[in-house]
Amino acid sequence: MNQRQKEAYLREYGQMKAEGKPFFPYAVAKDGLMGCIVIGVIITLSIVLGAELGPKANAATTTYTPRPEWYFFFLFELLRVIKPPDFTGLATIGVPTLGMIMLFLLPFYDRGPERHPLRRPVATATGIFVICAMAYLTYLGANAGAPTENTITAPATVVAEGKAATSQFYLGRAVVAQSGCEACHKIGNNGNDGPGPELTQIGARLPAEAIARTLVNPTQPMPSFAALPKKQFSAAVAFLAALK
């Protein structure tokens, strides 16, 4: 902006300021009125609709799936994307802080006097990028499955064996998921890429007997599953052996 443009801007600003209204009491009154309306709407909705109450907390359950509040879904998904434990601090603190710094410094690295978004490409692009990234991560976080979820369906070979084999397959799928196997192994589209090997086609590499021996006497740090009830243990072995 040259000197002529600056002088024209100051004249226009001075004229608008002289014709305007003071912050107090005009702007304060508007903000106060709007605040009262918002509080009134919240109180009305709480009285009419009530509060959503879930079941009582059960400290003994092993199937509880913790979920953050909706405004933390983007951070929840960010932790799913950045999986290595050494980078947890970067995911929880570094990336959100970097995004806030980009927005806070916006007036300093884009000092143009223009107010139209199309004439402020740096500010517009930065704001759109941050907002879209948070919106996309929020959407993914809201639709993310539970850590104990497994979406693998029974293959045709298991279905052909009858209802009993199919029921055992799905029981084994639930046992494997609830036992925390997906914390170290990837099974289909679920689980993590390590430190354990992928189990999506483990049945093609190992017979059922070898899988059972591995579950009873595994290689550290994998825990032993010998304490599982016989029915659940057999179902877990059948499920893993059917993954081919």
N, C-alpha and C positions, 0 to 999 in steps of 0.2 A: 504494500500500500504506500503510494507516494504522499508527499506533503499536501497536495491539493485534495486528494481523497480523504486524508485524515481530517483536514479542516472542515470539509463538507459533512463528514460523519459527526464531528463534535458539534457543529451547528444544529444538525438534525437532532442529535441526542439532547442538547440543551433545550431545544424547543419542545420536544416531547416531554422532557422532565418538568418544564414549567407548566405545561398543560395537564400533567398527570395529577394523581391524588397521592397523598402521603401513605406510607405503609401502615401507620397507626392513625385512625382506627379502621380504615377501609379493608386492607388486606387481612389484618388480624381478625376482623369480624367475619370475613368470608371463610377463612381457614377454620375458625371456631365453629361456624355453622356447619361446614362440611364434616368436621370431626364429630359433632353431635349427631348428624344424620347417619354416619357410619356406625357409631356406637348403638344408635337406636335400631338399625337394621340387624346388627349382631344380636342384640338382646331379644328382638322379636323372633329371629330365627331359632335361637336357643329355647325360647318358650314354646313356640309352635312345633318345631321339629324335634326338639330334645337333643341330647347328646348320645352319640353312638357308644354303647358299652359292650365290650367284648367279654368273653368268658373269663373266669377267675384265673389268675396266674397259677401255674402248676410247676413248681421247681423240679419235680421228679420226671417231667416229660422229656423224651429224647427226640420228639418230632417238631418241637417249636422252631419256627423259622423267623428269626429277627428281621424286622424291616424298618428302615429309617422313615422319618417324616418325608412328605412329598418334596419339600424344598431341599432335601439332601439327596434326592435320587441321583442327581448328576454326579455327586461325590461317590455315592455307592457304586455306580457304574464305572467310575474312574478307577476304583480299587479293583474291579473285575478285569479291566483292561491292563492295568499295570500290576501284574501278578507277582513278580519276584519280591520276596520279603525285604530285601535290601532297599527297595525303592518305595516302600510303603510311606515313608515320610515325604518323599517327593510327591506322591499321589494325593496325600491328605493335606499337605501344607504348601508344597512348592507350586504346583500347578494352579490351585485357586488363588494363591497370593499373587502369582504372576499375572493372572487375568485381572485382578483388582488393580494392580499397579498399572497395567496398560490403560485401564479406564481412568484412573486418577491422574495419570500424566498426559491424558488426552489434550487438555488445554495448553500444555507446554510444547508438545511436538507438532501441534496443528494450531498455529496462532493466527490464521487468516480471519479477517473480519466478516466474511460471508456467513450467512445463516442458512442458506438453502442447502439441503443435503447433497445435491448433485454438484455443488461448487465446493464441497469440502470432502474430497474423495478419501483422504486418509482417515479422518474422523468417522465418516460413514462406514468405510470398509471395516475399521476396527470394531465399531459398535455392532455391526451386523455379524461379524465373525464370532465375537464373544457370546452374543445372545443366541445365535444359531447353534453354536457348540454346546452351550448349556442346555438348550431346549432338546437337542438330539440326545445328549447323555441322559437327560431327565426321562425322555421317552423310553430309552433302552432300560434304564434302571427300574422304571415302573412296570415294565413287561418282563423283567428278568425272572427266571424260574428260581425255585428254592434250591439251596445247596444239596438237598437230599432228593432232588427231582431227577428222574430218568425217563426219557421219552422213547426208548427202544421198544419196538413192538415184536411180538413173537414171530419168528421166521416161519416160512411155509412148512419146513420139515417138522417143527414142533407142533404146529397146528394139525398136521396130518396124523400125528400120533394120538390125537384125541383130546378131550376136555381136561383130563387129569394132568397130562403133560403141559398143556397150556396154562393151567392154574398154577402148577409148580414153577413154570417159567416166570410168571408175574410175581409170585411170592418171592422167588429168588431175587428178582429185580428190586423189590422193595427192601429185602434184607441187605443187599449190597449197598443200596443207596443210603439206608439208615445207619449202616455200620461205618460210614465215613470213608468208604473206599475212594470216592470221587475227589477227596481232598488231595490225593496223590496220583490218581490215575484218571485217564480220559476214557470215557465209554460213550461212543457215538458223538453226539453234540454236547454232552455234559461232562463235567469234571475238569480237571486241570492237567496240563501237559508235563507233569512231573511232580516230584522226583521219580515216581514209579513209571513203568512202561505203560503204553496204551493197551487197553483190554478189549478194544472193539472187536478184534478177531482172535482173541486168546484161545477159543475153542479149536481153531485151525492149527494152532501151534502146539497145544498141549492136550493130552487126553484128560478125561474127568478124574482119573486116579491121580495124575500128577498135580492137577489143580487142587484136589483135596489135600494132598501132602503139603503143598505150598501154603495152604491156609492154616494148617496145623503147625507146621514148623517153617515159618517164613524166614527170609533174609532180613536182618536188621536194616533200617529202623521200622520195618513193617511189623505191626503187632500180630500176635497169634489169635485166631478165631476158633480155637478148639473149645472154648467155653460156650459157644453157641448151642442152643438146643438142637437135637438131632434133626428135627424136621426142617428148621431154618437153615441148618448147615447143608443138608442135602439139597434144599432148594437153591441155595447160593451156588453150590457146585454145578447143579444142572443148568442154571442160568448162564454161568460163565462158559460152560462147555458147549452151550448152544450158540455162542457168539462166533460165527464163522463167516 
